[in-house]
Amino acid sequence: MGTSEPDTAKIIFDACDADRDGLVSRSDLEATLRKLAGKHEGSRALFATFDKDGDGALEYQEFVDAVFPSKPASDGGGAGEASTAGSPERDYFASHGLGHFVVEMAQAVGKARPEDPHTWMMQYLAKHRPRKQQKSANDSASPSAEAGGGKAAKGSKQAIRVNISAVVRKSPKKLLDAILGEPGWEAVDSAGDTKCQIYFTWDSKAFLQRLGHPSCTGLEPVPQLPESAWVNRLPGMGHLCDKVNMALALRLLQGLWPTKFRFWPKSWLLPAETDKLRSWLRKHSGNTVIVKPSDGSLGEGIFLAQSNSDLDAKLLAKPNWGAGYYALAQKYLPDPLLISGLKFDLRLYVVVTSTDPPQAYLCREGLARFCTAKYEAPTAANANQHYMHLTNYSVNKKSAGFVKATDPFDVESQASKRPLSTLLRQIEAQEAAEGRLFDEQRFFKACEEVVVVLLQAIAPVLNVTYDRVAKEAKPKPKAKAKAKGRTSRSRKRADDSDEEDEEEEEDDEDDDENGFAPQCFQMLGVDVLLDEKLQPWLLEINGRPSMDIEEPVRLSEAPEGTRRCPCRDMDGEEHAHFVSKVDLMVKTAAMRGAFDIVLGRKVPEQYQELNFDAHGPDGDLSGTLQLIARLYQVAGGADKAFTTYGVRRALKGAIDSGDLSAHDVDAAVTRWKHQGYRQTGDLEKDTAEIGVLDFAGLLQEVAMMRKGAEEEEAMEALSSLLEDCDPD
């Protein structure tokens, strides 16, 4: 350290000597480490290493020896020069770069001499903490290298083959090219190839075609998904991510499990609950609601309302109001967390690999999308200023205030789209400026809870939809040739025919249960908004989050000679498209990590497996949801679940026990037959079985008709009904 070593050591010693007694005690050291890193694992062992006389405190020379281990002893050696090189503590400090970082911070605080050095150091840590090196799209380790081999060239047997024939002209193509252009991966563009590990699709038609679903008979045939391969779509997920359908699923679980829904704003389904919304607005003058069309995307059709007159005027302006207009209205969150005065939301990436049992992974890298006008609380004057209130990238990219990222990891970045990791450092610095520590693990725990509860809510619908689609796509066995006549041998065994027929029927049932079971996964985009207390609030879920890695740039801002793009991405304004550094980095990490997960590799560093046991409903409630789904299937699914025959069949146990009147059941079915949100018509064949949610509502009503139900809570009555009807 040269001549600066004594001065630096004194600065660090004084900073650690919290009680100013001229000694650094173990508690002083632990407090300092908590300020620096939020934890103090290993501090006791570290302290004991340097506390030579064992008196529980480091004197100044002991402290200098700890911070600046002596160089190899010269002739004769010297006191206080015992080196800690090679010790676990020294290795830990070296591996995390703590030695140089602490010294640099000490020098900086000594030069700045702030009035409150502790808060100053918290801010310094937030802004200058060394970040982990992010892998670019071209320098990641190859899959084969991870498996123990060398780098696999394209076409080698070791390369992971991903079929992209269904997305050749789709938006994810450029992202997939970036990922699959790396060593160890191979892009396959032949739809007929049957030796791929992953088949990538981007719409329902291509997905069903790959499953061999009968609804695709008019399309060019492709080989059915191989048994060992994966396809990146879950049946019904896209339909279920519709805003109204998702609200229905959340409401079911909210009614059964209300204590877990602190992340879901108060909501109304329009037009069915328009009167309830009007009543709420009358009672809560000054509050704001945000209305989102059910089938809307890219921020289209969203509006704010603060009164009934405002609401009615904006609804009447919708061309299809009263004729097929469906929307989700929610209480506008009044206290969003702001960074540099701007409102923002987060796009979290979640990979779902199973819904029964539930299994999913949360990517710890994501996107922060910012508004482009300084935030003000909504008023009648600014309610229509979308650049202030709507965080949608598709809206704000057209704003003159949109800022493009230069360095995605710059903690001072003012870009309108930033990596989640960069945003978290900015939140940390902002919290430090207020004298508060930001707990990143606590933040991700809160996000994990939102995602787990969300997936639990939609699991019953997805499970029923998967069973139906898989059964419909199951290859039909070839008809056996008819026997031309009976031989004496066949006549001799005629007496055994009944028993054999029963066995064949059982075999057929086994075939149904163990038939075609495609391996499906899906990446979801879960959008959340943080409030001032850092609580995430669920905005919506996207079954097909954008995988585009390009962004529009106005032609006036593009390099000279750039060709104009003819698309309408900027509402007619002349522009061109360039690769976004933020999108490329974030989406590559998310998608490549998803591929690694389904291929059974070690969970990538940027992902964490979700803990459903820690956040999911208890066993009784989880069993209730599963049983509702099974009874829906027993009743006949979408075709018969709301007929008197189907419901009587599902509730046979309760009716036979005498606790439930068949007449009462029929009356309830008649009421439910013409209400609810079941959709009919020419829908995609992997349309989610939304009827499960209405069926649950029907069962809740019927449960309260049982004898003695008036003395039970609603959940208790439902559980009793289901116990009587359990098909198992």
N, C-alpha and C positions, 0 to 999 in steps of 0.2 A: 504493500500500500504506500510505501515511501513515507515522505514527511507528513502526509495528511492522515496517517493511521491514528496517531494519538488524538487529534482533534475529532476525527470521525467516531472513534471509540467513545469519547466523552459525550458526544451528542447522543449516541445510541444508549449509553448507560443512563443518562439523565432522562431520556424518553421512556425507558423501561422502569425507572425508579419512581413508581407512581406516588408513593407516600413521602418522597423526598427525605428519606432517612439515611441516604448514603449507601444503602445496600439494595441489591435486587433479590427479593425473596421469590420463592417458587410461585406464589400467587401473583406477584408482579409480572413474572414471565408469562404465566398462563393468560393473564389479562391482556398483555401485549399481543400474544399470539392470536387470541380471540379477535382482537381488533384487526390484525393483519390478515387472517385467513378464515375467521369464523369457526375455528376449532382448535383444540390443543392436544390431539392425540399424540402421544410420544413425548410430551413436554416433561413429564416426571423423569423419564429415563434420560432425556437430554440434560435436564438440570443436574441429575445425580452424577452425570459424567464429568461435569465441571466443578461441582461442589467438592473440592479436594479435601477440606477439613471436616466435611459432613455436618456443618453447623446450621444447615437449612437456609443459608443466604450466600450470595456471591459477592465477595469483596471486589473492588475495582480491578485488581490484577487478574483475579479469576474470571471476571467478565471479559476482559481483553483477551485472555487465552481462549475463551469460548468463541468469541466473535471472529478473532483473527488468529487461527492456529499458527504456531511458529513454523518457520521453514526448518528443514533438517538441521539438527544441531551442528554448530561449528566445533572446532577442536575444543575439547573440554566441556562442551555442552553448556547448559545454563538453566537456572531455575525458571519454571513457568513455561518451558519450551516443549512440553510433551505434546506430540501431535495426535490429532484425532482422525487423521487421514485414514480412510478405509473403514471407519466405524459406521454402524447403521445410521446414526444420527447425522454424521457428516455426509454420507451417501444420500440421505433424504434431502438435506439442504441443497446438495449439488444437483440432484435430479430435478428439483423444482425451481432451480435458479434463485433460491432465497437469499444466498449470501450477497450477491451483487445487488439484488433488488433492495434488500434492507439497507445496505450501505448508501445506495443512490437516494433512497427515500430520506434517510437520515441527513444526508448532505442538503437535500432540497428543503427539508423542514427547517434546518439550521439557517439556510440562506433566507427563507421566507419569513421566519420568526413570527408565525401567526399567533393571534391572541389565544385561540383554542387549538393547540397542536394536535389533539386527539381527533377532532372533527376534520381538521385539515388532512391528517394522514388517511382517514377513511375515504375522503374524496380522492386523494392521490392514488390510493389502492384501486378504487373503482375505475379511474381513468387510465392507469398505467399497468394494471395487472397483466403479466405476460399471458397471452392467449395461446391455446393449443394450435399447432400448425394445422390448418385445414388442407385436406387433399384436393387438388384440382381435378378437373374431369379427365386429365391425361396422366396423372402420376400416381394413381392408386395402385395398391397391390393387387395382383391378378388373383382370381379365384383359385387357379391351380397352384399358385405359390402358397396360398393359405393352406391348401390341402396337403402340402408337403412336396409338391413337384416344382419344376421350374415354370417359367412363363410359358403359357400355351399359345401357340400361334393359331391364327384363324384356320379352321378346317381340321385342326388336330383333334384327336379323340378326347383330349382333356378339356377342350373349350366348352363352356356352357352355351348351349344353343337356344336362342330366343326367336320365336317365330313372329315376325312383324308384318306378315302379308296383309293383315286386316287394317293396318294403319299407314299404308304407303303414302296416302295423300291426306293424312290427319295431322292435327297439331302436335301430338307427342313425338312425331317422327324425328325431329331434329334432336330432341333430348335423348331418344333411344340411340340415335347415331353416335352421340357423344359418349354414351355409356358403353355401347357394344363395340365401339371402335377401340376400346382399351384391350390390352393383352388378356387372354383368358376368356374372352366372350366372342360369340359369333352371331351375327344377325342373319336370319334366314327369311327370305322373301318369297319362298314357294309355299303356297297354301296347302299343297299336297304332301309336304314333308311330315313324316310321322316320328321323327327321331329328335324332337326338341324337348327340352325340359320345361319351358314356359311358352305359352301361347298368349300373345298380347292382343286384346281387342279393345275397341273404343266406343262401341254402340251395341244395343241389345240384339240387333239383327245378326251381326258378326258373331256375337257370343252364342246365340242359340244355334247358329249354323255350325259352329265348332262343336257344340254338344250333340249335333245330329238330331235336333228337335224337329218333330213332324211339321211344325208351322213353316219350316224353311224348304219345303219340298220344291217350290218353284224356283229356288236359287241354285246357282252352280254348286254341286255337292263338294264337300271337303271331307277328309277323313275325320272320324270322331276323335275327340280328345283322348290320347293314350292314357291308360290307367295310371301310369307313374308321373304324368305331366300335370302342370298347374295352368289354370286360366285366370286372368286378373279381373274377375267379376263375380259377384255373389248374386244369385237369382233374386230379383225383387228389390235390391238395394237402391237402384236409381229411382224407382217409383216411390219408395218409402222416404227418400230424402226430399220429396215435395214438402213445402213448408207446412201445409195443413195436415198431411199424413203424419209427418214427424210430430206435430203438436198433439195429434190424437194418441200416438204411441206414448208420448211423455205424460199425457194426462192420465192414462190408465195406470201407469206406475206411480204417478204422483198421488192418485186417489188411494192406492194401497200402501204407499210408503212416503207420506208427506214430509217427514223430517229431513229427507235427503235432497230436497229441491230448492235450496237457497240460491242456485245458479240459474234459475229459469224465471224470467220476468212474468208478471201477471199478463195473461193472454186471453184473446177472444177470437173465435172462429166466425168469419163473415161469409155469407149473410145470416147464418143461423142465430148468431148471438149479437146481432147489431143492437137490439133493444137493450140488452144487458150492458153493452159498451156505452150506449147513450146515458143510461142510468148512472154508470160509474163517472162519466165526465161531468154530469150535473152535480154529483156529490163531491167531486174532487176538482173544484175549480182551480185553474192555474197549472194543472198537470198536463203532460203532453203524451200522446200515443203516436206510435209509428206503425203505418199500415203497409204490409208487403204482399203483393199478389202471389197466390199460391204457385202459379207456373212461371213467375217472373224470374229473370236472371239478369246479371250485369247491371243491377241497380235500377232496372226499368220499372216504372209504375209505383215506386215507393214514395210515400208522402207523410208529412207530419200534420197532426190536428190537435187543437187545444180546446175546442168547444164543439157542441153538437151542430151548430150552424156551419162551422168550418168543415166538420166531418161530412155532413150531408152534401155540402156543395162539391166537395172533392170526389165523393162517391158517385154523385149524379153525373159528374163530368166523364166518368169511365164509360166508354161506348157499350160495354157488355154488362153494366150493372143491372142486376135483376134477371139476367139471362145467362147464367153460367159463370158469373164472376165469383171466385172464391179467393179469400185473402186471410192472412193472419195479422191481427192487430195486437200490439204489445205496448206495455207501459215503457215510455222512453226513459232510459237510465239517466238520472239527472246529474250525477257526479262522476263523469268519466275521468280516468287518469289522463293527464296531458303531459306531453313532452314538448318543450319550447312553445307551449300555448296551443298545440295542435292535438286534436282527437285522433285516435288510431284504433285499429283492431288487429288481431293476430290470426293467422292461418296456421293451425296445427295439423300436421300430417299423422294419420293413424293407419296402421296396416292391420286388417282383420283377417286372420287365418282360419278361424273356426267360430261358429256361434253355438254349437252344442257338442262339447262344453265351450263356453266363451274363451277365446284366446286372441289377444291383440297386442300391438306394440305402438308406443308413442315415440315419434321422432323428436329429439331435443333441439333440432334445428327447424326453423320455420320462417314465416314471413311476417313482417309488421307493415301494414298498409296505412298510410297517413292521409288525413284530409289536407287540403291545400289552402284553406283559409282559417285564420285564427278562430278558436272556439269561443262562442258566447252561448249562454243558456238560451234555449229556444224561446222566441217571442213571436207575436203575430207578424212583426216586421222582418224577421230573419228565417222563419220556418221553411221558406222555399229556397234557401241558400244551400244547395246540395253539397257544394265544396266545403261547407262548414260542418254539416251534420252527417253526411254519408261517407263512410270509409271505403266504399267499393273502389278498387283500383280502376275498373272499367269506366267509372265516372270521373275520377280525379286525374287520370292520364290526359284528359282533354283540357285540363286547366292550364292557364298560362303560368300558374304558380307551381306546377309540378317540377320537382327537382330530381334529376337522374343521379344515380350513384356513380362515384368515381372509384373510391376504395370501399368495398362493402364492409370492411372491418374497422373503419375509422370511427372511433368512439365519439368524435365530434361531428359525425355525419348529420346533415340535414336532409338527406335524400327522402323522397316520398315513399320509397319502398326499401326496407332494410332487412337484413337477416335477423332472426330472433336473437341469436347470440349477441349481436351488436346492440340491439335494443335493451337486452338485460343488463349490459354494462352501463348503458345510459340511465336506466332506472336505478341501478346501484349508486351511480354518482349523484343522481337527484335526491335519493333517499339520504345519502351521506351528508349532503348539503343541509338537510333538515335534522341532522344528528341521529338518523336511524340506520340500522343495519339491514340490508336487503338479504333475505334468506332464499337463495335460488332453489334449494331443495324443497322448501315449503311451497314455493311457487309451482314447481312441477307436481307436487303432491295434490295441490288444488286442481290443476289441470287434469291430472289422472282421475280424480274423483268425478269430474264432469264427464269425461269420456266413458268411464266404467258405467255410470248410471245411465248414460245415453244408450250404450250398447245393450245393457240389460233391458231397457224399455223396448227396443226393436227386435230383440232376439226371438220372441215367440212368432212374430210375423215372418221373419227370415227363415226360421226352421220349417214352418209349414210350406212356405213358398219353395224352398229347396227340395223338400220331399216330393212336391207335386211336379216340379220341372224335371227332376231326375227320373221320376217314374215315367213321365211322358216321353222323355228322350231315351229311355231304356231300349236297346235293340230288341226287336221282336224275334223270338225263336222261329226257326224255319219249321213249317208244318211237316209232320212225319207222314211218310207214305202210308196209304191205307192198305191193310192186309187183304189179299185176294181171296182168302178162304181160311177156315179153321182147320188145323191139323188135329190128329187124334191127341197129340201132346197138348195142344191148346185146350181141347175139350176136357182133357183130364184135369187141367188146372182151373177149370171154370169155378169150382167151389171157392178158390182162393181169391177170386177177382175182386170181391168187395173190399177185402183187407188191402189188396194192392192199390185199389183206387184211392183209399183213404191215405195210404202212404204217398201216392203221387200228388194228391192235393196238398199234403203237408210239404212235399218238396217244392211244389209251386209257390207256396207261401214263403218258404225259405228263399226262393229265387227272388221274390219281390223285395224281401228285406235285404238281401245281399246282392242286389242287382247293381245297375250303373250308379256309381257314386263319384261324380267328378270332383277333383280337388280344386276348390275355388278360393281365391283370396281377393281382397279389394283394398285399395288405398282410398281413404276418405280425407276430405278437407274439413276440419272442424273449426269454425270461426267463433272466436270469443272476444269479448270486450272487457278490459280491466277497469274497475272503479278505483276511486282514490285510496281504498284500503287494499288494493292489489287482489281483490276477489274477481276471478274470471266469471263472466256471465255468457251463457250460450246464446249466440245469435242465430246460427243455422249450421246445417251439415250438408256437405256437397259430395255426392256419390261419384262425381267425375271432376275433381278439382283440376284447374288448368295446369297442363304440363308444357305450355308454351314457354320457350326460353328467349323469345324476342320481344322487343318493345318498340312502339312507334316513335319516330323522331321527326319533328317538323322539317320539311325540306330546307327551310331557311336556316336551320341549326345543323344540318348534315354537311359532311365534307363536300367540297365542290365536285361536281360531276356525278353525284349520286342520282340514280334513276328513281323516278317517282313510282310509288306503289299505287295501283289502281283501286285497291280495296277501300271500303267505307269506314275503316277502323276509327278515323278521326273526324267523322261526320263531314266528309268531303274536303277537309283541309289537306293540302298537299303534304305528303310525308313519305318516309321510307322506314324499313324495319332493320334493326340491328340487335345483335345478341346482348341480352342484359346480364351483366356480371353477377348480379344478385340472384336472378332466376336460375342461371346455369349452376351456380354453386349450390344453392339450397335444394333445388329439385333433383339434381344429380345425387346429392347425399341421400335424399329421401327415397328416390326410386331404386337406386343401386342397393341401398340398405334393405328395401322391401324384397328385392330379388334374393339377396343373401339369406334372409330369414326363411323364405319359403323353400329354399334349397337345403335347409337344415344345417347351415353353417352356424358358427358362433354369432350370437346377437351382436350386430355392429355397435361400436362405441357410441354412435349418435342416437341409438335407440334404447328404450327401456321397456321391458315386458310389463304389461299392466297387471296389477294385483287385484283380481276380482274378489278375492276373499276379504281384503281389507276394506273395500268400498261397496261391494255388491250387497244386495238384500240378503237377509238371513235365509237359512235353508227352507223354512216354511213358505216364505213369500216366493222364493225362486221356484219351489215345487208347485206353488199355485199357478204361476205363469205358464209353466210347462204343461200342467194338467189342463188349463184352459185351451191351450193349443191342441192337445190331443183330443179333447172333447169336440172341438170344432171339426177336426178331421172325421171323428166318429159320426158326427151329424151330417156329413156329406160335403164339407168344404163350401166353397163359394156357391155351388149349385143348389145345395139342399139345407145348409145350416140355418136358414131362416124360414123353413117350412115347418108346419106342425109335425110332420112325420120325422124330419131330421132332428128336431129338438127333443121330441119324445124319445127317440132312439138314444140320444146322448144322455138324457136324464132318467133313463129307465130305472136305475137303482133307486133314486129318490122317489119316483112315482110308485114303484112296487112296494117301498117301505111304508107307504101311506102318509108320509110327511108332506107330500106335495100332490096337489090336485092336478090331474091332466087337463081339466077345464081351465084352471088358472094359467097353466103353461100355454095353452092354445091362445088365450086372450092376450098374454104378453107378447107372443110371437106375432100376432096380428098387428099390435101397436108398433113393433120394431120392424116389421116387414117393409114399411113405407117411410122409414126415417133412417138416420145415420148417414155415413159418408162412403158407403160402398159404391164403387164406380163400375159402370157397365159400358158396353159398346165395344168398338174395335180397338182394343188395347194390346200392347205388346204381351207376348206369351209369358214373359218373366215378370209380369205385373205383380207387385206385392199383394199378398192375401190380407188386405186391409180389413176384410170382414172379421178377422180374428179379434180386432179391437172392439167392433160393434157387438160381437158375440159375447165378449167379456162383460159389456154393459148389460146385455140381455140377461146373462147369468146373475149379475149383481141384483137386478130387479127381481128375478125369479127367486133368488135366495131369501129375500125378505118376505116371500109368500109362504115359506115353510112354517109348519106348526112350531110355535115357540120362538120364532125368529124375532118377534117384537121385543124380546128380552136380550137380544144379542147385538153387538156392534156389527156394522156392515161387513167388515173383514172377517169377523168370526162366523157370521151367517154364511158367507161365501165359502169359507173353508169347510164348514159342515156339509154344505150341498155337494161340494166337490168330493169329499170323502165317500159320500153315498154313491157317487157316480163314477168313481175311478175305474177306468176300463181294464186296468191291470189286476 
